[in-house]
Amino acid sequence: MIISHKYKFIFIKTRKTAGTSIETFLSPLCGEEDVLTPIFPPEPGHVARNHMGLYNPLPPLLRPPMPGLHHSVSWVAKNLLRRQKFFNHIAGIDVRDRLPRRIWNSYFKFCVERHPFEKTRSFYAMVKERQAAASADILFNQDTLPSDWHKYADPKGNIIVDKVLRYEDLNAELAGVFQTLGVPFGDGLKQRAKGGLRPSGQRLEFSSAQKAAIMDVFRHEMATFGYTPD
């Protein structure tokens, strides 16, 4: 996640959408006062900074519950004690609550989204890399499928970022945003971090039940962005 005071934008990081590559590209361009959260494992060229600090713990505890966004008292207390004001995959609504409202309202906010089927395939490849014994079945419930709707929408279902970029045309989408913001982009993202997790040519195929589960969990994304079953 990035908050750039230099270029006046907020980048909300979703899963399996080249977020690490975007952060690594932007890190040397951002100012010393900008907020960049740590990446695990670290990526060469990325320097985390200004992400620690205290914040008001009450908003996440008082807001209505939202699927995918779990803020228990213990979770909030742990982050507060660790001074984790901002972290890697923090939800946009939490960023909003931890910033002065004038900054949230005036900065350009964006994230990236991807076709749910391809996002799930990429996510499963990562799980397999980290847990060799993992089976595809572990993904197909609401708690494990990588829906990120809650990262850029509020509990009422309103999208709270200014633009959701399409992963499928990422360089062109980023070029338009960065031109507006004045961020030099050159030839675009030349290298994708973590891009080698899925073996070349290997494609995870879904059963009818698994497709139905994906379409249910990603129903907001399917409807909002016009995604159809592959």
VENCORKA-V295833 format. One line per field, one symbol per residue. ss: DSSP state (h for helix, s for strand, l for the rest). burial: 1 if it has 16 or more other ideal C-beta (glycine too) atoms within 10 Angstrom, else 0. A space follows every 10 residues. Layout:
ss: ???
burial: ???
This chain:
ss: lsssllllss slllllllhh hhhhhhhlll llllssllll llllllllsl lllllllhhh hhlllsllsl llhhhhhhhh hlllllllll lhhhhhhhll hhhhhhlsss sssllhhhhh hhhhhhhhhh lllllhhhhl llllllllhh hhslllllsl llsssshhhh hhhhhhhhhh hlllllllll llllllllll lllllllhhh hhhhhhhlhh hhhhhlllll
burial: 1111001011 1111111111 1111111001 0001111110 0000010101 1000101001 0000010110 1000010010 0001110101 1111111110 0001001111 1111111111 1111111100 0000010011 0000111111 1111000011 1001101001 0011101100 1010100010 0011000100 0001010001 1011101100 1100001000
